[in-house]
Amino acid sequence: MNMLSRRGFLAASAAAICAAQMPRIAFAQGAAPISLAAATRTLDINGRAATVFGLAGPGGQGLILDPGQRFRVDLTNDLDVGTIIHWHGQIPPNAQDGVPDMPMPLLAPGETRSFDFETRPGTHWMHSHVPVQEMQLLAAPLIVRSAEDIAADRQEVVMFLHDFSFKAPEEVLAEISGGHAGGGHGAHAHHGGAQPMQGTLMGGTGAMPGMDHGAMGGMPMGQMSGMGGMMGMGGQMGGMAMDLNDYDWDAYLANDRTLSDPEVVQVERGGRIRLRVINAAAATVFWIDTGAAEARLVAVDGHAIQPLPGNRFGLAMGQRLDLEIELPSESSAWPILALREGARERTGLILATPGAEVRRVDAVAEAEAPAFDTDLAQEARLIAVDALPQRPVDRSQMLMLSGSMQPYVWTINGAVWGQHQPIIARSGERAVLSFHNMSMMGHPIHLHGHAFQVVSINGRPVTGALRDTVYVPPMSMVDVALDAGEAARWMLHCHHMPHLATGMMTEFAVSASV
């Protein structure tokens, strides 16, 4: 490995939203709202200029709020297309949730919209709810610090992950849905298939017609139940291979950079780090590998869990994890890597003490990383610190997750968005949603407007983590419990953007309590 020469420590740790020091954006309550702009920006990706989107706040890409600080934001659309931003992990009033026409329309170019709601602490993010725009990197961290964060003697570092293509998102979606995307890592061969959807794909229009007939779509539930969690680490189950990746991206980014020129975060010898990792990728699951830096997983999706030691943890699209790292009392550099599941590509950043030798890390590993959590072993080890209070279940509903690579259509309960039947509940009810994945791809399922608790994995009760996005691997079952919130239409969808774009979305329709 060669020495990094392009940027030094001081430049690499400049005050930016994803840099080591994470400057606090301090606003007194009642002060002017924070200005946030959806705008274009240019990145240097492996020596090639790329024009992408972004969300620029006062301190750079993203926002950091202090404990108890309200989300008082004026969002301006500086793009030449309409857009709308979802505050992923927050629970605003439904009208501020950021989904096209549910109920608010897209922001027109030049338009400003104001937001004001109570924040929830933790590692969250914000992104366009138009899939092609999220694929153009219209996303950024949204960190709400807790009083404990302020009091703790530790350095905070954000690692914001993306997958990236120099091609237009519409072209990427066309290749994926047409079966010519080149995603050959542990995947089936894909040929032919459905035509891609066009337009915004999210505003309740343009839903792809037709029903899905996934590989397991006709299996009786009794037989299906016995198969949960039987997927091997190599992505095999019987004679069937799971589809790990359906697109080979041009680059994998950590804080907008690749390992050819990674961010180098200056740290202290023996320092304590809270690493906030956000998977903002469109279609890539990552393993986070801290290498020689031993870590403890202390939160997922912004919610505390009982600490779990280790140096490799995975997260699917839309998910977040917080790691506490205690560095050795020595001068050194510690790469923190994000490994693409089922493949050799990787990205990441480097923690380094002043004056330490920083060696180049190859963007391609010697061996493929395994498939992520095919047996839900990681999820089963997560235990919530603040579990939902015990109470009787008022309503239970099953959601079948299906789809196939050819034709490339993905469904919930056999229907694409626009042909869906809402999942219903009354405000205040304790509801259990049972996600049964009958397809050969994993699905990170995200519910707007609610936090839920994982309460059963493949039929086994657990006191699992509180989340807003749960990963359901192939041929597996995950049950989550929640208390239905504001009476409104809340989105419930897969956070794999090509799956979402081809219809894998429904709504959790909450009615007023009687």
N, C-alpha and C positions, 0 to 999 in steps of 0.2 A: 504494500500500500504506500502511496506517495503522500507527502505533506500537502495539506490544503494551503493554497497560496492566494486564492482570489480575494478573500476577505479576512480581515483580522478580527480579533475578539471584540474590540470596541465597536466596530461597525456592525458586527453580527448581533450585538446585544443592545442596539439602539432602542430608544423608547418607542415601541410600537405595540399594538394590541396583542400580538402573539409573541412578543419578546419576553425575556426573562423577568424583567422588573414589573411588567404589567401595570403601567401607571394607572392609578385610580382616577376615574373621572368624577370629581367631587362636585356635587351640586347641592346647595342647601335646599331643603324642602320648601316649595313655593317659589323657587327661582325659575328662570326661563326654561322652557323645555329643551331637551337635548336635540340637536339637529342630526339627522341621519339621512344619507343620500344613496339611492340606488344609481350607480354610475358605471361607466366603462373605465378600465385601467389596463395597463400593459405589463405583462410579466416576461421575464427572461427564463425560458424553459429549455434547458440544455443548449443554450446559445442561440435560441431562436425566439424571436419576439412573438408574443401571443396576446391578442386583444380579448379580454374577458370582462365579465361583470364583477361588481363588488358592492359592499355596503360600508360606506365610509362614515365613521363617527368622528368626534373631536380628536380622538387619539389614534386614529388609523382605522384599519378594518375591524369592525365589531364594536361592542360596548361592554364596559365593566361598570356595574352599579354597586353602591355601598349597601351595607345591611339596612333593611327597612326602606331603602329609597324606592319611590314609586317609579313605574315605567311611564315617564312623561316624555314623549318623543314626538317630534315633528318629522315625518318621513316624506322626503321629496323624491319624485321620480325624475332623475336627470337622464334617463335613457330615451331612445327614440321609439320605444314600444311600450305598451301598457304593461304593468306589473303589479304584483301584490305580494306582501311579505307575511309569512307565518312565523310566530314567535314560539319555536319548538321547545317544549318543556314548561312554558308558562301557561297559566289558565286565565286568560283575559275574558271579559264579557264576549259572548259569541260574536257580536258585531265587529269586534276588533281582532278576531282570530286569524284573519288573513287567508281566506279561501275565495277564489273567484265566484262572485255572485251568490255567496252564502254567508251573509246576505249582501255584502258590499261588492261593488264592481271593481274591476282593475283600476289602478291609478293611471290616469292618462299621462302622457309625456308632459312634464312641467308641473304636474299637480302635486300639492302637498296635503297630507292627511295627518291628523293629530291622534295620538294614542295616550291613554291615561288609565293605568290599572295597577293593582297591588302585585308586587313581584313575589316569586318563589325562589328561595336561595338555591344555588347549585350551579353546575356546569351545564349550560344549555346553549342553544344556537338559534339562528334566524336564517330563513331562506325563502326564496321565491316559491310559491306554490303553483308555478307553471313548470312542468318537468324540463322542457328544453332550456329554460333559464337557469334552473338549478344545475343543469349539466354545463352551463357556461359560467359556473362558479359564482352565481348570485347568492352568496351565503357568507356568514361570518359568525364568530363566537358571540355569545350573549352570556356573560358571567355575572351572577349575582352573589356577592360575597356575604358570608355570614359573620356574626360577631366573633365566632370562634376563629374564622379565617383572619380577622383583623388582629386578634390577640396572639395568634400562633407565631412562633419564631421560625418562620420557614419562607422560602422563596417559592413564588408561584410561576409555573410555566404552562403555557397552552400549546398543545400540538393539534393542529386543525388539518384533517386529512381530506384529500380529494383524489379522484381519478380524472384524467384529462385527455382530450383528443383535440388535435389541430383541425379536425373536420367539424363542420357545422353539426349541432345536435340532431337536426332533422335527418342528416345523412347517416349519422351513427344509428339512429333509431331505424332507419330504412334498412341498413345492413343487418342489424340484429334481427328484426322481424322478418327479413327476407332470407335469413339463414346463411349470410355470407360475412359474418363478423369476425371470424378467425379466433374465436374463444376456444382454443384447443386444450386447455389445461383441465384434465379430468372431466371433459365434457363430451356429450354425444356429438357426432357429426350432424350438422344442421344443413338441410337443403330444402329449398322451396319455402313455402309457408305463407302466412297472411301478409297482406299489404299493410304498411305502417299507417297510423293515424296521422292526420295533419292538423295544423292549427294549435291552439293553446292546450288542447287535450284535457283541460281541467274545468272548464267553466260550465259543465253540464251539457255540453254540445259535442257532437262528433264522435260519440261512442262507437267503438267497433262492433258491428253486428255479429250475431252468431253465438252459439253456446260452445263451451269448452268440453273436450273429451280427453282429459288427461290420462296418463298411463294407468292410474289406479282409480279412475273415476267410477268404475263399476263394481269395485270391491265391496262386499258387505261389511258393515261397520264392525261386526263381531270379529271378522277376520282381520280387518284393519287394526283393531285395538291391540291384537296380539303382535303386531309388527312394529309398534312404536319403539323407537330407540334402538332398532337392530342394525342401523347403518354403521358400517365399519369405518375406522379412521381413514382408510384409503378411499372413501367415497363409494364403496361397493355394498350392495345388498343383494345376495343371491347372484343372479346373472345380470342385474341392472346397475348401471352406473349413474350416480347423481350428477347433475349439471352444476359444476362449481362456478364457472365463469362463462358468460356468453359474449364477452367482448374483450379484445386485447387493446388496452388503452395506450396512447403514445407516452404517457408519463403518469407517475404517481407522486403526489405532492404532499409535503408536510410544511405548513405555513408558507404555501405558495412556492416552495423550492424542492428540487430533487437532490439526491445524494451526490450529484456532480458538484453541487455548490450548496451544501446544507446550512441551515441556521446553526451557529455555534453559540450556545448560551453560556455565559460566564457564570460560574458557581464557586462557592467557597469550599475549601477542604473541610470535610466532615459536615457539610451543610445538609439541611433538611429541605426537601423539595416536595411540593404538591404539584404533580403533573396532571393537568386536565386534558384528556384526549377526547376529541370529537370526530366521529366518522361522518364526514359530510360528502362522502363519495356517492356517485350516482348508482354504482352497481358493483362495488368491491367490498368484500369482507376482509378485515385485517386482524392479524395477531400483533399485539404490542409486546415487543421483546426488549426487556431492560438489560439483558446480558449480565455483566458482572455486578451491576447495581441492583441489589436485592430490593424488592418492592413489596408493598402491601396494598391490595385493592381495598379501598375504603368507601367508595360510592359508585353507583351506576345510575345513569340518567338523572343525576342531581340528587339522589336519595342515598343516605348513609346505609351501609351494610356492616355486619360484623367483619372486622378486618380479616383479609384472606392473604396469607403470604405467598410469594411466588415471583417469577420473573417473566412469565408469559401469560397474557390474558387476551382473549379475543373480543371483538365487538363488530356488530353488523351495522349496516347503513342506518343512520339516524340515532344510533346509540352513543352514549358517552360513558367514560369511566375515569375515576380519579385514583391516582396512585400516589402513595406516600413513599418517598425514597430517602434513605439516610446514606449519604455518601461516605466512603472511607476517608480517614484523615490523611490523605496523601494527595500529591499533585498528579493528576491524571485526566484522561478524557473518557467519557462513557457514552457510546452511541446508544440512543433510544430508537429502536427500529420498528417500523410497521411493515409486516410481511403479508403479502397478498396470499390469501388462502389458495391452496392447490397449485401454487405457481412459485417461480423463483424471484419475481420482481419484489422490490422493497423500497421504502423511503424512510425518512426519519430526520431526527436532529441529533446534535451532539452536546452533551453537558461537559464543560471543560473548566478546570481551575486555571487561574492566570499563569501564563508561561508554560502550560502543559503542551506536550507534543500532540497535535491533532492529526491523525492519520486518515487518509481517504478510505471511505467505505464503498465497496462496489455496489451499484444499484441492482445487480443480479447476484443472488446467492448461489452457492454450490449445489444446494438441494432444494426441492420444492417444500414449501410449508404444507402441513396437513390441512384437510378440510376442517372447518370450524364447528366444534360442538355438535357433531352429528348425533351423539348419544345424550346431549344436554347435560353432560357431566359438570361443565362449568356452571351452568345455570342452577343446577341442583345444589351447589355448594354455597349459593348466595342466600344470606339470611338478613331480613330487614331489621334495622335498629328500631324503627317506629312502625310496627305492623299495623294494619287496619284493625280497628276494634272488632271483637267477635260479635256477630249478630246473625240472625237467621237470613238465609238467602231468599229474596223475594222473587227472583226471576233468573232462570238459566237458559242460555241460548247457545246453540252449536253453529259454528261457522266453518264451512268446508272450503279449504284453500286448494284450488286445482289449476291446472294449466299444462301446457306442453310447449316444446320447442318448435314443433311443426304440426299445425300452424302455430305461430307465436301469439298465443292468447292466454291471458291469465285472469282467473275469476274468483269471486267469493260467492259461495252458495250457488255455483253454476251460472252466474250472471256477471256481465261486465257493467261498468258504471253507465247509467242511463236506462238499464234494464233491471236494476237491482231492486230488491225488496229491503227497505230499511230494517235495521236491528232496533227494536223498540224497548223503552223502559220509561218509568215515571220518575220524576225528580225525587231524590231522597231514597229510592229503592236500592237495596244491595243486589247487585247483578253479578252473575258469573258468566263469562264468555269463554266458550271452549273452542280453541282453534285446532282444527284437524288438517294437517297438511297431507294431501293425497297426491302431490306432485313430486317430481324428482329434483326440484330446486328448493333451497331454503327461502323463507320469507320473513323479513323483519316487519312486523305489523305494528303500526303506530295509530294510537287513538288520540284525537284532539280533545282538549277541554277537560281531561281527566288524568289522574294518576291511578294506576291499578297495581295490585299485588299478585305475583305469581303464586298460585295456591295448589297446583297439581301439575306434575310432569309425567307424561306417559301413564296416567292413571294413579300415580303415587302422590299422596298429599304432601305438601311442603309448606313451610312458612317462608316463602321466597322473598325476593327483592321487590321493592316498589319501583315501578318503571312507567314510562310512557311508550316504549317501543320494545317489543319482545320478539326474539328470533325463534322461528318455528322451523326446525330442519325437516328434510324430507321424511315422510312416513312417520311423523311424530305428532304428539298431542300436548298442548299446553293450555291450562285453564288459568284465567285471571279473574280476580274479584275487584269490584269497584263500587263506589256509591255514586249513583247517577246524579249529575250536577244540574246546571242551568237548563231549563226547558228550551231546547233549541236543536237544530240539526248540526251534529258534530261529525267530521270526517273520520273514517276508519279505513285504513289503506295499507298496502305494502309500500315500504320505502325504497324498494328497488325501482329506480325511475323507469326503465323500459317496461317493467311489469305494470306500474301505475299508468304509464302512457297507453298501454293496450287494454286497460279496463279494470285493473285489480283494486277497486275501491268501492266501498259502500258507505252508508251513513249510520251513525248511532243517533237515532231520533228520540230525544227525551221530551216527554210531554209533562205538563204541569201536574203536580200531585193533587188528588181530589181532597 
